């Protein structure tokens, strides 16, 4: 199964542990996981623990959201994208989970 997790909430909210556990569980089940960071979710690019999760899921981010929030240094494990690309990608996934 192809799973997309869209995150627009800050990484310091209680959602972080839930998201981390979901990524691990889907990965363990053999599912393909992608994570899209937009809005305040762009701050996930700054959280060191996310690098470990990038070994289990593909991470994409809205470059406009990152720029607007002052995220200047983009880690090598994250792919620059846009919310327009997100809208085009949605049909590719079997399941979409949104954290706002």
N, C-alpha and C positions, 0 to 999 in steps of 0.2 A: 504494500500500500504506500502511496505517496502522500505525505503529510506536510502541510504548510502551517507554521505558527507565525502569526503576525503580531508584533509587539509595538504598542504605542505608549505604554506606561514606562515610568522611570525604573531603572534596574534596582533601586533601593527599596522598592515596594515589596510587599509580602509575596507578590507574584513570582519573584525570582526563583524561590525554591520549587514552586509548582512547575514552572517552565523547565527548570533544570531536570526535575524528576520525569517530566513528560518526554523530554529529549532522550534521556537515558532509557526509559521504558520502551519507547518506539524503536530506538536503535537496537536494543536487545532483542526485540521481536522481529528484527530483520526489515523493518520499514525504512523507507528513504525519507529523511527529515530535512526540510528547509526552513530557515527562520528569516523573516523579513522585518527589519527594524525601521520604523518611521516615527515621525514626531519625537516625543521624548524618549522613545525606544532607542534613538540614536546614541543615547548615553551608554547603552550596553557596550558600545565600542571601547569605552574607557574602563570597564570593569575587568580586572585581570582574570577572574575565574571563567570568563566567557571563552577565553582562548582554549581552555580544556574542552569546553563544549563544542568548539569548532572542529574537533576531531571526530565528532559524532553527527554533525549536521552541517549543511551548507548555510552560510550566513550571507545575507544580502542586506544592503541598507540604502535608504533614500539619501542621496548625496545632498540634496537641498536641505533636508532636515538636519543632517550633520553639520552642514555649513552654518545654518541659522543658529545652532546651539554651540557654536565655537569649537566643534570637534575638528581640529586641524590635522592631527596625526591619525591616519587610518591604518589599522593593523593589517598585515598581509593576509590574514585568514578571512577577511571580509571583502565582499564584492560590491563595488559601487553600482547603484541602480537608481530607480525612480518609482514613484507611485504609479506612473503610467505603465511602466514595465510590470509592476505588480498586477495591475488590472488585466494585462495580457496573459500573465502566467496562471491566473486562478483556475481556468479550465483544466490545467495539467494535473491538478491535485485531486485525490479522492476525498480528502478531509482537510478542512481549514479551521483552525482554532485562533481566535483573536483575543488578545489581552489588551485592555484599554484602561 
